[in-house]
């Protein structure tokens, strides 16, 4: 799960870049440990519930996930995106 300062949906490009780097580092660690999958709510931090998901948030998350494509392929790791219940996030239920 993401820490409070990690959020693919954040309007601040610096926060998104920091989060992409964090996930890329996690992908590399998974591969180094011999794993082939990284799973979790890889989009927003737990408890992130500002209201209904917006189209802008959706697009920002897609862009961040797309940026991870090369590192995932290079390390042969699959990213498994976990939906959460409505009490944990508004983003993907």
N, C-alpha and C positions, 0 to 999 in steps of 0.2 A: 504494500500500500504506500501511497505517496505521503510524504511529510507535508505539513501546512504550507511550506514554501515551494512545493513542487506541484505544478498544475498545467497541463496541456491546454486548458481552456482559458487561462489567464490572458487578459488583454495586453499585458506587458510582455514584449518580445524577449526581454532578458530572463524573465521567469520561465518562459517556454523553452528557451535555449538551455537554461540550467537543467530543466527537467529532461529534455532530450538527452543531454550528456549523461545524466544520472542513469537513465534507462540503458543507454549504450554501454555504460560501465557495468551495469548488471548483466547485460547480455554477454559481455566478454567474460565475466566471472562465472556465469553458468557454463559457458563453453570450456573454460579452463578446468572446471570441476567435472567435466564429462557429461554435463546435462545437455538436453536438446529442447527444453521448453522453459519459458518464463511465463508465469501466470499471475493474474491479480487484476485489481481495478486500476489499470494503467491509463488513466485519463485525468482524474481529479483526486484531491485528497479526500479521505473519509470525512463525512460531516459537511461537505461542500454542498449547500442547499440554498442558493440565493433566490430561487423561484423556478419557473419553467426554463428548460434548456432553450437557449437561443440558437438561431441559425449561425450566428457569428461564433459562438462557442463550438458548435459542431464542426465548422470549417477549420477552426484553429486546431482542434484535436486531430482531425484528419491530416492536416498538414504536418503535425508533429509525428504522427505514426508513419506517414510516408517517408519522413526524413530518416527513420530507423530501418528502412527496407534494406539498404546496403549492408549495414552492420549485422543485421539478422541473417542475411544470406551468406555473408562472409564467414560467419561463425556457425552456420547451420543450426540456428536456434529459432524455434517457433514462438511467437508472442501470442499468448492466449488471453484475450480480453474478458474479464469477469464482470458481468452486470451485478449490481447490488440492489438491495431493496430500497424502497422510497425513504426509509428512515436514515439511510446512510449517505445517499446522494440523490440529486435530482437529475443527474446527467444520463445515466444508462441503467434502466431498471428491467 
